Amino acid sequence: MTGAPQRGRAVAGFVLAAAVLGLLVLAGLRSVPAGGHLAATWPAAGAALLWVLTRRSRAAARAAIATSGLVTFGVGALATGDPAFAALMAVADTTQLVVVVLLATGRGVQLPYARTDLRRVVLAIVVGSAVGTLLATGGATALGTSFTPLEIVAWWGRQAVGLSTVGFIGVFLWVEHRQGRTLLGEVLKIHRRPALERLPLVIASVISYAVMLLPEDAYIFLAIPPAIWVASRYSSVFSALHVLGVSGAAIGLTAAGASALAEPSNSPAAVVLGLQIFLLTLISSVLSTAVVNEQRSGLLDEVVQRDHERAERLELFDRTTAAMSEGLAVFEEDGTLVTANEVATLLLATTDLDGCEDGCATRLPLSDALEGRRHSQDVVVRTTGSRPRDLVLAVTAAPLRASESWGGRRRVLVVFRDVTDERAGREALTDFAARAAHDLRSPVAAARSWIGFTQHQLQAGEAVDPQDVSESLDATAAALDRMIALVSGLLEQATAEDGRLRCTPTDLAAPDGPLLRAHELQAPDAELVVGPLPCVEADPELLLQLFGNLLGNAVKYAAAGRAPRVHVSGSLDGDRVLVRITDNGIGVPADLRDTVFDRLTRVHGHLGVTGSGLGLSICRTIVERHGGTIRCEEADPAAGLAGTGGPGTTFVLDLPAAARATSADPRDQPRPPSSHLHDSGGNAQTSFTEAAAE
């Protein structure tokens, strides 16, 4: 049921369009100036184009084309009484219509028409009207009616004007109407404006219409500037409506002989040609201005929209950066702070970031970033205030794309991230894995040594002294207890240690100091000579690990058949204590002394000595955490160990000196050799058993 009413409305609309087209054909035939045979206007060409381009299918468009040809022939034959001439007009107009439609719509003929390509439209009008003009004038000449070149040009102009005004301007208004921009709506917008704003429009319209009545035909072109002004100030829909009004007035006044173009001195062909030139100039100028104005308005709307979106993005960015735990800051190439989020502002205000030892933490990344390289590094800074503490910051710098508003200056984005806990946790985990795998071997080795000592006595059939057995068992138990304590300490460190150094003034050579404690864990035949040793400011547990690894290596890599001997001495070097540890072992080849500290490196792995290759790497880590360095050298002759074993090795390391060690008071000078240990100049040396007994 719903299809029948729709078909009825479609048929009624089709018949109404055909009727309007017939009236426009008749109007064109009646616009012939007095004494001429060429119509001043031909709106039927544009009406037929409008009818075809607004169809929704190709079948409907073909029906409209065929009907327009029949209507033109019928009305023309009735109005002129010349069926041959009417048929010629119908063929020319139909051919012109087909050419314009094909050129305007392009390949595929997409309907209904919705293009706004001005260049394609102009090309279609020029070519289509030229084809129609040549067919009409050529056919008329064949029928006995000749046309002068001026009349041929006037015919072409008439067709082009009809296609432009009624055709494409009508299509444009129809497309805008479908998109919600109706003529009534545009007129009401202007009507709602204040009277003072509407007054210039009224004046421009009056000028456009009034100049057409002036006596000189050249004055009619003064109607164009006001029309251009209207197109530049108002919407394209209203501009199209205004140009239709001006064009209609010019055509009507000229047809009535009341315009400046219809002067008696002008021939009919000149009148028609002058009118077409005026209308083409008016339409092209106004439409070009309207298109530019529309594009400008679109660009302005786009700019406003982009500014709005940019403002929203900036607001979102500000909120995002404010909620971030990382600090973001932008610096000039000279290090001047441009902007920063809250975290970076607080960080820069509460740390000595600009005064760190390696220069400025923001300047080092800047130099690389300004060269186009992304730079990342960890920087240790100290907070200011009453309770300063060290922070580890991961600093990343990246160059920013230059902007004209920066005056040619380059800028760098710097990101600060507090990784203190992360680095401490990672370091604690690494220390636990390395120390647990390596250091538990020392107490186990000591226990095995005491057990082996007792087994040797029993297997040799020697009389066993109960006191020696008791001492061996006690020492074994002590070594095992030390192993248990070390395991417990490592487990506690893995779960609770914060990774920072717990530095205290430490006497290395004290009976309970880290040096002798480390020596107690070695084999019983290992001998130790301790020279002068200033006190240091260090972590005692880490020092125990340091000396345990170095003394353990001296024992493991002792020369075959020789008792391991180690000489340790130290001296002040400014605010550092330079410690030298010399052994009489098999030594380290000169070409491997730099790589011996690399993790998992074993120089003498071929000897079958057990080990993980982590000992010296852990030593280097401990020394570096105290701000020092460690190196491997050939044995120091001053240690007095020449000829007691192998070529030997000297490890040189530096540790922070304790405050009292750097004092000028004689009581604070390097500690002399212990009473139970002779200095390096004596011949007698005390064994581990004697030292333990004492």
C-alpha positions as CSV (number, residue, x, y, z in Angstrom):
1,M,0.0,0.0,0.0
2,T,2.8,2.4,0.7
3,G,4.3,1.9,-2.8
4,A,1.3,3.3,-4.6
5,P,1.3,6.7,-2.9
6,Q,5.0,7.0,-3.4
7,R,4.7,6.2,-7.1
8,G,1.8,8.7,-7.4
9,R,3.9,11.4,-5.9
10,A,6.8,10.6,-8.2
11,V,4.6,10.7,-11.3
12,A,3.1,14.0,-10.1
13,G,6.5,15.5,-9.5
14,F,7.7,14.3,-12.9
15,V,4.7,15.9,-14.7
16,L,5.2,19.2,-12.7
17,A,8.9,19.3,-13.7
18,A,8.0,18.8,-17.4
19,A,5.4,21.5,-17.1
20,V,7.9,24.0,-15.6
21,L,10.4,23.1,-18.3
22,G,7.8,23.8,-21.0
23,L,7.1,27.3,-19.4
24,L,10.8,28.1,-19.4
25,V,11.2,27.1,-23.0
26,L,8.3,29.4,-23.9
27,A,9.9,32.2,-21.7
28,G,13.1,31.8,-23.6
29,L,11.4,32.1,-27.0
30,R,9.6,35.2,-25.8
31,S,12.9,36.9,-24.7
32,V,13.9,37.7,-28.3
33,P,14.8,41.4,-28.5
34,A,12.9,43.6,-30.9
35,G,14.2,43.2,-34.5
36,G,16.2,40.1,-33.7
37,H,15.7,36.3,-34.0
38,L,18.0,35.2,-31.1
39,A,16.6,34.7,-27.6
40,A,18.2,36.8,-24.9
41,T,18.1,33.9,-22.4
42,W,17.5,30.2,-22.3
43,P,16.7,29.1,-18.8
44,A,15.3,25.8,-20.1
45,A,18.9,24.5,-20.6
46,G,19.6,24.9,-16.9
47,A,16.2,23.6,-15.8
48,A,16.7,20.4,-17.8
49,L,20.1,20.0,-16.2
50,L,18.7,20.5,-12.7
51,W,16.0,18.0,-13.4
52,V,18.4,15.3,-14.5
53,L,21.1,15.8,-11.8
54,T,18.5,15.6,-9.0
55,R,17.2,12.2,-10.1
56,R,18.0,9.3,-7.8
57,S,18.8,6.7,-10.5
58,R,20.1,6.5,-14.0
59,A,16.8,5.3,-15.4
60,A,15.0,8.3,-14.0
61,A,17.8,10.5,-15.4
62,R,17.4,9.0,-18.9
63,A,13.6,9.5,-18.7
64,A,14.2,13.2,-17.7
65,I,16.6,13.7,-20.7
66,A,14.1,12.1,-23.2
67,T,11.2,14.1,-21.8
68,S,13.1,17.4,-21.9
69,G,13.8,16.8,-25.6
70,L,10.1,16.1,-26.3
71,V,9.0,19.1,-24.2
72,T,11.4,21.4,-26.1
73,F,10.2,20.1,-29.4
74,G,6.5,20.3,-28.6
75,V,6.6,23.8,-27.1
76,G,8.9,25.1,-29.8
77,A,6.8,23.7,-32.6
78,L,3.6,25.2,-31.1
79,A,5.2,28.6,-30.4
80,T,7.1,29.1,-33.6
81,G,5.0,27.1,-36.0
82,D,8.3,25.6,-37.4
83,P,8.5,21.9,-36.5
84,A,11.9,21.6,-38.2
85,F,13.5,24.4,-36.2
86,A,11.8,23.0,-33.0
87,A,13.3,19.6,-33.7
88,L,16.7,21.2,-34.3
89,M,16.5,23.0,-30.9
90,A,15.4,19.7,-29.2
91,V,18.3,17.8,-30.6
92,A,20.9,20.5,-29.8
93,D,19.6,21.0,-26.2
94,T,19.4,17.2,-25.6
95,T,22.9,16.7,-26.9
96,Q,24.2,19.6,-24.8
97,L,22.5,18.2,-21.7
98,V,24.1,14.7,-22.1
99,V,27.6,16.2,-22.6
100,V,27.3,18.4,-19.5
101,V,25.9,15.6,-17.3
102,L,28.7,13.2,-18.4
103,L,31.5,15.8,-17.9
104,A,30.1,17.0,-14.6
105,T,29.5,13.7,-12.9
106,G,32.5,11.9,-14.3
107,R,32.8,8.2,-14.8
108,G,30.0,6.2,-13.3
109,V,27.4,9.0,-13.3
110,Q,26.7,9.0,-9.6
111,L,23.2,10.3,-8.9
112,P,21.9,12.4,-7.3
113,Y,24.7,14.8,-8.0
114,A,26.6,16.0,-4.9
115,R,30.0,17.2,-6.3
116,T,31.4,20.7,-5.6
117,D,34.4,20.5,-8.0
118,L,34.2,24.0,-9.6
119,R,36.8,23.3,-12.3
120,R,34.9,20.2,-13.5
121,V,31.6,22.2,-13.5
122,V,33.2,25.1,-15.5
123,L,34.6,22.6,-18.0
124,A,31.3,20.9,-18.4
125,I,29.5,24.2,-19.0
126,V,32.0,25.5,-21.6
127,V,32.2,22.2,-23.6
128,G,28.5,21.3,-23.4
129,S,27.3,24.7,-24.4
130,A,29.8,24.8,-27.2
131,V,28.6,21.5,-28.5
132,G,25.0,22.5,-28.3
133,T,25.7,25.9,-30.0
134,L,27.5,24.3,-32.9
135,L,24.7,21.8,-33.5
136,A,22.0,24.5,-33.3
137,T,23.7,27.1,-35.5
138,G,25.0,24.6,-38.0
139,G,21.5,23.0,-38.3
140,A,19.9,26.4,-38.6
141,T,22.3,27.3,-41.4
142,A,21.4,24.1,-43.2
143,L,17.7,25.1,-42.9
144,G,18.4,28.5,-44.4
145,T,18.9,30.7,-41.4
146,S,22.4,32.1,-41.2
147,F,24.2,33.4,-38.1
148,T,27.0,35.9,-37.8
149,P,30.0,35.1,-35.6
150,L,28.7,37.6,-33.1
151,E,25.4,35.8,-32.9
152,I,27.1,32.4,-32.6
153,V,29.1,33.7,-29.6
154,A,25.9,35.2,-28.1
155,W,24.1,31.8,-28.6
156,W,26.9,30.1,-26.7
157,G,26.9,32.7,-24.0
158,R,23.1,32.3,-23.6
159,Q,23.4,28.5,-23.2
160,A,26.3,28.8,-20.8
161,V,24.4,31.3,-18.6
162,G,21.3,29.2,-18.6
163,L,23.3,26.1,-17.5
164,S,25.1,28.1,-14.8
165,T,22.3,30.1,-13.2
166,V,19.3,27.7,-13.3
167,G,21.4,24.5,-13.7
168,F,24.4,24.4,-11.4
169,I,23.3,27.1,-9.0
170,G,20.0,25.3,-8.7
171,V,21.8,22.0,-8.1
172,F,24.0,23.7,-5.5
173,L,21.0,25.1,-3.6
174,W,19.3,21.7,-3.8
175,V,22.3,19.9,-2.4
176,E,22.6,22.5,0.4
177,H,18.9,22.1,1.1
178,R,19.4,18.4,1.6
179,Q,22.2,19.1,4.0
180,G,20.0,21.4,6.1
181,R,21.0,24.8,4.8
182,T,17.7,26.0,3.3
183,L,17.0,29.3,1.6
184,L,14.4,30.2,4.2
185,G,16.8,29.4,7.0
186,E,19.6,31.6,5.5
187,V,17.1,34.5,5.0
188,L,15.9,34.1,8.6
189,K,19.5,34.2,9.9
190,I,20.0,37.6,8.2
191,H,16.6,38.8,9.4
192,R,17.6,38.1,13.0
193,R,20.6,40.3,12.8
194,P,20.4,43.9,14.1
195,A,19.2,46.5,11.6
196,L,22.6,48.2,11.4
197,E,24.1,45.0,10.2
198,R,21.4,44.4,7.6
199,L,21.7,48.0,6.3
200,P,24.9,47.4,4.2
201,L,23.2,44.4,2.5
202,V,20.2,46.6,1.6
203,I,22.5,49.3,0.2
204,A,24.5,46.7,-1.9
205,S,21.3,45.2,-3.3
206,V,19.9,48.6,-4.2
207,I,23.1,49.5,-6.0
208,S,23.1,46.2,-7.9
209,Y,19.6,46.8,-9.2
210,A,19.8,50.5,-9.7
211,V,22.9,50.6,-11.9
212,M,21.0,48.5,-14.5
213,L,18.7,51.5,-15.2
214,L,21.6,53.9,-16.0
215,P,21.8,55.1,-19.6
216,E,25.3,53.8,-20.4
217,D,25.5,50.0,-20.9
218,A,29.0,50.0,-19.3
219,Y,27.4,51.1,-16.0
220,I,25.6,47.8,-15.6
221,F,28.9,46.2,-14.6
222,L,28.8,48.3,-11.5
223,A,26.3,45.8,-10.2
224,I,29.1,43.2,-9.9
225,P,31.2,44.7,-7.0
226,P,28.2,44.9,-4.6
227,A,27.3,41.3,-5.5
228,I,30.9,40.2,-4.8
229,W,30.8,42.0,-1.4
230,V,27.7,40.1,-0.5
231,A,29.4,36.8,-1.5
232,S,32.3,37.7,0.8
233,R,30.2,38.5,3.8
234,Y,27.4,36.0,3.7
235,S,26.9,32.3,3.2
236,S,27.3,30.7,-0.2
237,V,23.5,29.8,-0.2
238,F,22.5,33.4,0.3
239,S,25.1,34.5,-2.3
240,A,23.6,32.1,-4.8
241,L,20.1,33.4,-4.1
242,H,21.4,37.0,-4.5
243,V,23.1,36.4,-7.8
244,L,19.9,34.7,-9.1
245,G,18.0,37.8,-8.2
246,V,20.4,40.1,-9.9
247,S,20.6,37.9,-13.0
248,G,16.9,37.6,-13.3
249,A,16.5,41.4,-13.0
250,A,19.1,42.0,-15.7
251,I,17.4,39.5,-18.0
252,G,13.9,40.9,-17.4
253,L,14.9,44.5,-17.8
254,T,16.9,43.7,-21.0
255,A,14.0,41.7,-22.5
256,A,11.7,44.6,-21.7
257,G,14.1,47.1,-23.2
258,A,14.5,48.9,-19.9
259,S,18.2,48.1,-19.1
260,A,21.3,50.0,-20.2
261,L,22.1,47.1,-22.5
262,A,18.9,47.5,-24.5
263,E,19.9,50.9,-26.1
264,P,18.5,51.5,-29.6
265,S,22.0,51.9,-31.0
266,N,22.8,48.3,-30.1
267,S,21.9,45.5,-32.5
268,P,19.9,42.6,-31.2
269,A,22.9,40.4,-31.3
270,A,25.0,42.9,-29.4
271,V,22.3,43.2,-26.8
272,V,22.2,39.4,-26.3
273,L,26.0,39.2,-26.3
274,G,26.4,42.1,-23.8
275,L,23.8,40.5,-21.5
276,Q,25.6,37.1,-21.6
277,I,29.0,38.8,-20.9
278,F,27.5,40.6,-18.0
279,L,25.8,37.5,-16.6
280,L,28.9,35.3,-17.0
281,T,31.1,37.9,-15.4
282,L,28.6,38.3,-12.5
283,I,28.2,34.6,-12.0
284,S,31.9,33.6,-12.2
285,S,32.9,36.5,-9.9
286,V,30.3,35.8,-7.3
287,L,30.6,32.1,-7.4
288,S,34.4,32.3,-7.1
289,T,34.1,34.7,-4.2
290,A,31.5,32.4,-2.6
291,V,33.7,29.4,-3.0
292,V,36.7,31.2,-1.5
293,N,34.6,32.5,1.3
294,E,33.2,29.1,2.0
295,Q,36.7,27.6,2.0
296,R,37.9,30.3,4.3
297,S,35.0,29.7,6.7
298,G,35.7,26.0,6.6
299,L,39.4,26.6,7.3
300,L,38.5,28.9,10.2
301,D,36.0,26.4,11.6
302,E,38.7,23.7,11.2
303,V,41.3,25.9,13.0
304,V,38.8,26.7,15.8
305,Q,38.0,23.0,16.1
306,R,41.7,22.1,16.1
307,D,42.4,24.7,18.8
308,H,39.6,23.3,20.8
309,E,40.9,19.8,20.4
310,R,44.4,21.0,21.2
311,A,43.2,22.7,24.3
312,E,41.5,19.5,25.4
313,R,44.6,17.5,24.6
314,L,46.7,19.9,26.6
315,E,44.4,19.8,29.5
316,L,44.4,16.0,29.4
317,F,48.2,16.1,29.0
318,D,48.5,18.4,32.0
319,R,46.3,16.1,34.1
320,T,48.2,13.0,33.0
321,T,51.6,14.5,33.7
322,A,50.4,15.8,37.1
323,A,49.3,12.2,38.0
324,M,52.6,10.6,36.8
325,S,55.2,9.4,39.2
326,E,57.9,10.4,36.8
327,G,59.2,14.0,36.5
328,L,59.0,15.7,33.2
329,A,60.9,18.9,32.4
330,V,61.7,20.9,29.3
331,F,65.0,22.7,29.1
332,E,66.6,25.2,26.8
333,E,69.9,24.3,25.2
334,D,71.7,26.5,27.8
335,G,70.0,24.5,30.6
336,T,67.3,27.0,31.4
337,L,64.1,25.4,32.7
338,V,61.1,26.1,30.5
339,T,58.4,24.0,32.1
340,A,58.0,21.0,34.4
341,N,55.3,19.0,36.0
342,E,54.8,18.8,39.7
343,V,57.1,15.9,40.3
344,A,60.0,17.4,38.4
345,T,59.5,20.8,40.1
346,L,59.6,19.2,43.5
347,L,62.6,17.1,42.5
348,L,64.6,20.0,41.2
349,A,63.8,22.0,44.3
350,T,64.7,19.4,46.9
351,T,67.9,17.9,45.5
352,D,71.4,19.0,44.6
353,L,70.7,17.9,41.0
354,D,72.5,21.0,39.6
355,G,75.5,20.4,41.7
356,C,76.3,16.7,41.4
357,E,79.8,15.6,40.9
358,D,79.5,14.8,37.2
359,G,78.4,18.3,36.4
360,C,74.7,18.9,36.1
361,A,72.5,15.8,35.7
362,T,70.3,17.7,33.3
363,R,73.3,19.1,31.3
364,L,75.0,15.8,30.5
365,P,71.9,14.4,28.8
366,L,71.3,17.7,27.1
367,S,74.5,17.7,25.2
368,D,73.7,14.3,23.6
369,A,70.1,15.0,23.1
370,L,70.8,18.3,21.3
371,E,72.9,16.3,18.9
372,G,69.8,14.2,18.0
373,R,70.6,11.2,20.2
374,R,68.4,9.9,22.9
375,H,70.4,9.6,26.2
376,S,69.7,7.7,29.3
377,Q,71.8,7.3,32.5
378,D,71.5,6.7,36.2
379,V,72.5,9.7,38.4
380,V,72.9,9.6,42.2
381,V,71.8,12.9,43.9
382,R,71.4,13.9,47.5
383,T,68.3,15.5,48.9
384,T,68.5,18.8,50.7
385,G,67.0,19.6,54.1
386,S,67.5,18.5,57.6
387,R,67.6,14.7,56.7
388,P,69.4,14.3,53.5
389,R,69.5,11.0,51.7
390,D,70.8,9.6,48.4
391,L,68.4,9.0,45.5
392,V,69.1,7.1,42.3
393,L,67.4,8.8,39.3
394,A,67.1,7.3,35.9
395,V,67.4,10.3,33.6
396,T,66.4,10.2,30.0
397,A,66.7,13.1,27.6
398,A,65.3,13.4,24.1
399,P,65.4,16.3,21.6
400,L,62.2,18.2,20.8
401,R,61.3,19.2,17.3
402,A,62.1,22.9,16.9
403,S,59.3,25.4,16.7
404,E,59.3,28.9,15.2
405,S,57.9,30.3,18.5
406,W,61.2,29.2,20.2
407,G,63.2,31.8,18.4
408,G,65.5,29.2,16.8
409,R,66.5,27.8,20.2
410,R,66.6,24.0,20.7
411,R,64.9,22.3,23.5
412,V,65.2,19.0,25.3
413,L,62.6,16.9,27.1
414,V,64.1,15.3,30.3
415,V,62.4,12.6,32.2
416,F,63.4,11.9,35.8
417,R,62.4,8.6,37.4
418,D,63.2,7.7,41.0
419,V,64.6,4.1,40.8
420,T,66.3,4.1,44.2
421,D,64.2,1.2,45.6
422,E,64.3,-0.6,42.2
423,R,68.1,-0.5,41.9
424,A,68.5,-1.4,45.6
425,G,66.2,-4.4,45.2
426,R,68.0,-5.5,42.1
427,E,71.4,-5.0,43.8
428,A,70.3,-6.9,46.8
429,L,69.0,-9.8,44.7
430,T,72.2,-9.9,42.7
431,D,74.4,-9.7,45.9
432,F,72.3,-12.5,47.4
433,A,72.7,-14.8,44.4
434,A,76.4,-14.2,44.0
435,R,77.4,-14.3,47.7
436,A,75.2,-17.3,48.5
437,A,76.7,-19.3,45.7
438,H,80.3,-18.3,46.4
439,D,80.8,-17.4,50.1
440,L,79.2,-20.4,51.6
441,R,82.2,-22.4,50.3
442,S,84.6,-20.7,52.7
443,P,83.2,-22.1,56.0
444,V,82.6,-25.5,54.4
445,A,86.2,-25.5,53.2
446,A,87.4,-24.7,56.7
447,A,85.3,-27.5,58.3
448,R,86.6,-30.0,55.7
449,S,90.2,-28.9,56.5
450,W,89.8,-29.6,60.2
451,I,88.1,-32.9,59.5
452,G,90.8,-33.8,57.0
453,F,93.5,-32.9,59.6
454,T,92.0,-35.3,62.1
455,Q,91.4,-38.1,59.5
456,H,95.1,-37.8,58.5
457,Q,96.2,-38.4,62.0
458,L,93.9,-41.4,62.4
459,Q,94.8,-43.0,59.1
460,A,98.6,-42.6,59.8
461,G,98.2,-44.6,63.0
462,E,99.6,-41.8,65.0
463,A,98.7,-41.3,68.6
464,V,95.8,-38.9,68.7
465,D,95.9,-36.3,71.3
466,P,92.4,-35.8,72.7
467,Q,93.1,-32.1,73.0
468,D,93.9,-31.8,69.3
469,V,90.7,-33.7,68.4
470,S,88.7,-31.5,70.6
471,E,90.2,-28.4,69.1
472,S,89.6,-29.8,65.6
473,L,86.0,-30.5,66.4
474,D,85.5,-27.1,68.0
475,A,87.0,-25.4,65.0
476,T,84.8,-27.5,62.7
477,A,81.7,-26.6,64.7
478,A,82.7,-23.0,64.6
479,A,83.1,-23.1,60.8
480,L,79.7,-24.7,60.5
481,D,78.2,-22.2,62.8
482,R,79.7,-19.5,60.7
483,M,78.1,-21.1,57.6
484,I,74.7,-21.2,59.3
485,A,75.0,-17.6,60.4
486,L,76.1,-16.6,56.9
487,V,73.1,-18.4,55.4
488,S,70.8,-16.7,57.9
489,G,72.4,-13.4,57.2
490,L,72.0,-13.7,53.5
491,L,68.4,-14.7,53.8
492,E,67.7,-11.8,56.1
493,Q,69.6,-9.5,53.6
494,A,67.5,-10.8,50.7
495,T,64.2,-10.0,52.5
496,A,65.1,-6.9,54.6
497,E,68.3,-5.2,53.4
498,D,67.7,-1.9,51.6
499,G,70.9,-2.1,49.6
500,R,72.6,0.9,51.2
501,L,76.0,0.8,52.8
502,R,76.1,0.7,56.6
503,C,79.5,2.4,57.0
504,T,81.1,2.7,60.4
505,P,84.7,3.4,61.6
506,T,86.4,0.0,61.3
507,D,89.8,-1.2,62.5
508,L,90.8,-3.7,59.9
509,A,93.5,-5.3,62.1
510,A,91.6,-5.5,65.3
511,P,91.1,-9.1,66.8
512,D,87.4,-8.9,65.9
513,G,88.0,-6.9,62.8
514,P,87.1,-8.1,59.3
515,L,90.6,-9.0,58.3
516,L,91.3,-11.5,61.1
517,R,87.7,-12.8,61.0
518,A,88.2,-13.6,57.4
519,H,91.6,-15.3,58.1
520,E,90.0,-17.5,60.7
521,L,87.9,-19.1,58.0
522,Q,90.9,-20.2,55.9
523,A,93.0,-23.3,56.1
524,P,95.0,-23.9,59.3
525,D,98.4,-23.7,57.5
526,A,97.7,-20.2,56.0
527,E,99.9,-17.5,57.5
528,L,99.0,-13.9,57.7
529,V,101.3,-10.9,58.3
530,V,99.6,-7.6,59.0
531,G,101.5,-4.4,58.6
532,P,100.3,-0.8,59.5
533,L,96.6,-0.4,58.6
534,P,94.8,2.9,59.2
535,C,91.1,2.7,60.2
536,V,88.5,2.9,57.4
537,E,84.9,4.1,57.2
538,A,83.2,1.1,55.6
539,D,80.6,-1.6,56.0
540,P,82.2,-4.3,58.2
541,E,80.2,-7.1,56.8
542,L,81.1,-6.2,53.2
543,L,84.8,-5.9,54.3
544,L,84.6,-9.4,55.8
545,Q,83.3,-10.6,52.4
546,L,86.1,-8.7,50.6
547,F,89.0,-10.0,52.6
548,G,87.5,-13.5,52.8
549,N,87.5,-13.7,49.0
550,L,91.0,-12.3,48.6
551,L,92.5,-14.5,51.4
552,G,90.5,-17.5,50.1
553,N,92.0,-17.1,46.6
554,A,95.5,-16.9,48.2
555,V,94.9,-20.2,49.9
556,K,93.3,-21.9,46.9
557,Y,96.0,-20.8,44.4
558,A,99.0,-21.4,46.7
559,A,102.1,-22.8,45.0
560,A,102.4,-26.6,45.2
561,G,104.1,-27.8,48.3
562,R,104.3,-24.3,49.8
563,A,102.3,-22.9,52.7
564,P,100.2,-20.0,51.7
565,R,101.4,-16.6,53.0
566,V,99.6,-13.3,52.8
567,H,100.9,-9.8,53.7
568,V,98.5,-7.0,54.2
569,S,99.5,-3.3,54.8
570,G,97.9,0.1,54.2
571,S,98.7,3.8,54.1
572,L,96.8,7.1,54.0
573,D,96.3,8.8,50.6
574,G,94.3,11.9,51.4
575,D,90.9,10.9,52.6
576,R,91.4,7.3,51.3
577,V,93.2,4.3,52.7
578,L,95.3,2.4,50.2
579,V,95.4,-1.3,51.1
580,R,97.9,-3.7,49.5
581,I,97.3,-7.5,49.8
582,T,100.2,-9.6,48.6
583,D,100.4,-13.4,48.5
584,N,102.9,-16.0,47.5
585,G,100.6,-18.0,45.2
586,I,100.9,-19.0,41.5
587,G,100.2,-15.4,40.4
588,V,98.0,-14.0,37.5
589,P,99.4,-13.6,34.0
590,A,100.0,-9.9,33.1
591,D,97.6,-10.0,30.1
592,L,94.7,-11.3,32.3
593,R,95.0,-8.8,35.2
594,D,92.4,-6.5,33.8
595,T,89.8,-9.2,33.1
596,V,90.3,-11.1,36.2
597,F,87.6,-9.1,37.9
598,D,84.9,-9.9,35.3
599,R,82.0,-11.9,36.6
600,L,82.4,-15.7,36.0
601,T,86.0,-15.3,34.9
602,R,88.4,-18.0,36.1
603,V,92.0,-17.6,35.2
604,H,93.2,-20.9,36.5
605,G,90.2,-23.0,35.9
606,H,92.3,-25.6,34.2
607,L,94.0,-26.5,37.5
608,G,90.8,-28.2,38.8
609,V,90.4,-25.8,41.7
610,T,86.8,-25.5,42.7
611,G,85.3,-22.0,42.4
612,S,82.5,-20.1,40.7
613,G,84.5,-17.2,39.2
614,L,82.5,-14.6,41.2
615,G,85.0,-13.9,44.1
616,L,87.0,-11.1,42.5
617,S,83.9,-9.7,40.8
618,I,82.3,-9.4,44.2
619,C,85.4,-7.8,45.5
620,R,85.3,-5.1,42.8
621,T,81.6,-4.5,43.5
622,I,82.3,-4.0,47.2
623,V,85.2,-1.7,46.6
624,E,83.3,0.4,44.0
625,R,80.4,0.7,46.4
626,H,82.8,2.4,48.8
627,G,83.8,4.7,46.0
628,G,87.2,3.1,45.3
629,T,88.9,0.9,42.7
630,I,90.8,-2.4,42.9
631,R,93.5,-3.6,40.6
632,C,95.8,-6.6,40.2
633,E,99.6,-6.2,40.0
634,E,102.6,-8.4,40.2
635,A,103.8,-9.2,43.7
636,D,105.2,-6.3,45.7
637,P,108.8,-7.1,46.8
638,A,108.4,-5.0,49.9
639,A,106.0,-7.6,51.3
640,G,109.0,-9.9,51.9
641,L,107.4,-13.0,50.4
642,A,109.9,-13.5,47.6
643,G,111.2,-17.1,47.5
644,T,108.5,-18.4,49.8
645,G,106.3,-19.8,47.1
646,G,105.2,-18.8,43.6
647,P,105.5,-15.5,41.8
648,G,102.6,-14.2,43.8
649,T,100.1,-11.4,43.3
650,T,99.3,-8.0,44.8
651,F,95.8,-6.6,45.0
652,V,95.7,-2.8,45.5
653,L,92.4,-1.3,46.6
654,D,91.3,2.0,48.3
655,L,88.7,2.5,51.0
656,P,87.3,5.7,52.7
657,A,89.5,6.7,55.6
658,A,87.8,7.0,59.0
659,A,87.8,10.6,60.3
660,R,90.2,9.8,63.1
661,A,92.6,8.1,60.7
662,T,93.1,11.5,58.9
663,S,93.7,13.4,62.1
664,A,97.1,14.9,62.9
665,D,97.0,13.4,66.5
666,P,99.8,10.8,66.9
667,R,97.4,8.5,68.6
668,D,95.4,8.4,65.3
669,Q,98.2,7.2,63.1
670,P,98.2,3.8,61.3
671,R,97.8,0.9,63.7
672,P,101.2,-0.9,64.2
673,P,101.5,-4.6,63.8
674,S,99.7,-6.7,66.3
675,S,101.7,-8.1,69.2
676,H,101.1,-11.7,68.1
677,L,102.0,-11.0,64.5
678,H,105.5,-9.9,63.5
679,D,105.9,-7.2,60.9
680,S,107.1,-7.9,57.4
681,G,110.7,-7.3,58.4
682,G,111.0,-10.2,60.9
683,N,111.9,-13.7,60.1
684,A,109.5,-15.4,62.5
685,Q,105.8,-15.5,61.5
686,T,102.9,-16.7,63.6
687,S,100.7,-19.6,62.3
688,F,97.0,-19.6,62.4
689,T,97.0,-22.1,65.3
690,E,99.2,-19.8,67.4
691,A,97.3,-16.7,66.6
692,A,94.0,-18.5,67.5
693,A,95.5,-19.8,70.8
694,E,96.8,-16.3,71.7
